Structures are given as C-alpha cells and as structure tokens.
C-alpha cells in the first residue's frame, strides 16, 4: 500500500477554535491559520488542500473536540492520524521557545520529523 502524501496538515484542536498548519512534501507552508469549529470551514480547508493531491491530517486530540475534524477529513478524501499527548510534549521540547500558542502547537504537530513523513 502506498502511503505517500503530498500535504501534511497539523490540526491543533481547542474549545473555541482550531489552528491548522499545512506543509507540502518539500516542507513549504501551504496553510497556517485559525479555523472556527465549523464543519463547512473544515471541509473548505480539506478540499482546498486536496488540490495538492493526497493529504494527511494529524490531530492532537481524537476525542470530544477533535471528533468533528476526524469525521470530516476522511469524508473529504484525507487520511487521518493522531499524535498522542506525550509525543506532542516531547516534540515541543525540540523547538526553541517555551510559549504555548495554537499556531506553534499546530506547526509542531505537522513540522516535526515522524515516521508518517514519507519524503
């Protein structure tokens, strides 16, 4: 089974709004912005990222507040993965700075080298 993806989208989910950061296979940013917790906006993002071909969406919370993106992404043709909290905390230690922002968390979710990165 070919698991290569052209776009990797890290989604930091939270109670009020989500933050998404997406990188292409070359590591270049293709999206970095807040998103309301809204199905239509999630579909717009995932469908827009599909223009680059196969998309992997990585979330940091698979339950409760993360349930909507996990349901919408596959319906839009994206593959979904989960980055456990412990792995997220360890990854955060690899990046400079101690401030915890939604944008930084989304970048850490998608930007760190992990087995799912195929290029």
N, C-alpha and C positions, 0 to 999 in steps of 0.2 A: 504494500500500500504506500503510495506516495504521500508524504505528509508535509511537503514543502509549502510554504505560504509566502505570498508577496508582501503582505502587510500584517504587522503585529500591532494590535490595539490594546493598550493597558487601560483598564477602567477602574478608577478608584470610586467605589460607591459610598454614598453617605446619605444621611437622613433628609437633607434639604435638596441637594443637587449632586450630580456626579461630575467627575472630571475625567476626560479622555485624552490620552496622548497616543498617537499612532506613528509608527516608523515603517518605512519601506524596507525591503531586503538589504539595501545599501546603508541602512541606519539613518536615513534622512527623514526629518519630520514631515508628515503629511497632514497632521491634525493635532491641535493642542488647545482645548477649550473646555469651559464648563458646559454641562448639559442639564436641563431640568429633568426631573424624574418623570418623563413623559414618553409613552410608547411611540408616538409619532416622531419625536425628535431622535429617539434611538434608532428607529427604522431609517430615518433620513441619513443618519451617520453611517450605519452599517451598509446601507445600499450605496451611498457615496463612496465608501472605501472599496466596495466591490469593483469599481472601475479599474482598480489596480490589479485585479484578479483575486486569488484566494486570500481570505482574511482569517486570522486567528485573533479572537478576543480573549484577553486574560483578565479575570476579575479577582478582586481581593476578598470578596465576601459572597459566597454562593447561596446563602440563605437570606430570608427576610428581605432586606433592602436590595440584595443582589439578584433576587428571583426574576424580576422583570427583564433586565438585560440578558440573563441566561436563557430566558424563554424566547426573547425576540431575536437574538443573534442567529441561532440555527434556522429560524424561520426565514431569515434574510440570506441564508446560504453561508453563514460564517461558522467556523469551528470555535468551540468554547473550551477554555482551560481555566484552572483555578490555581492561584498562588497562595498557599497556606500562610497564615499569620506569622509563624515562626520564620519561614523563609523570607517573608517580607521584611521583618525586623532585621534579619541578618543582612539582607541586601541593602537596606538603608544604611547600615554601618559602612558599606563600601563607598558611599558617596559623601563628599565633603558637606559640611554644614549640619546643624542639628535641628533646624526649624522643620516642623512637620506641616507642610501645606498640601492641599489636594493636588495641585499641579506637580509638586515634587513626588508625591506618592504615585501618581499615575505614570510619571516618567520612570520611576524605579520599577514599577510593575512590568513595564514593557522594555525598558532600556538595559536591564542587566543581562549578561550572557547566561543563558539557560539551555537545557537540552532541547527545548522546543524550537530554538532558533536554528534554522537549517542552512544559513549561509555563512 
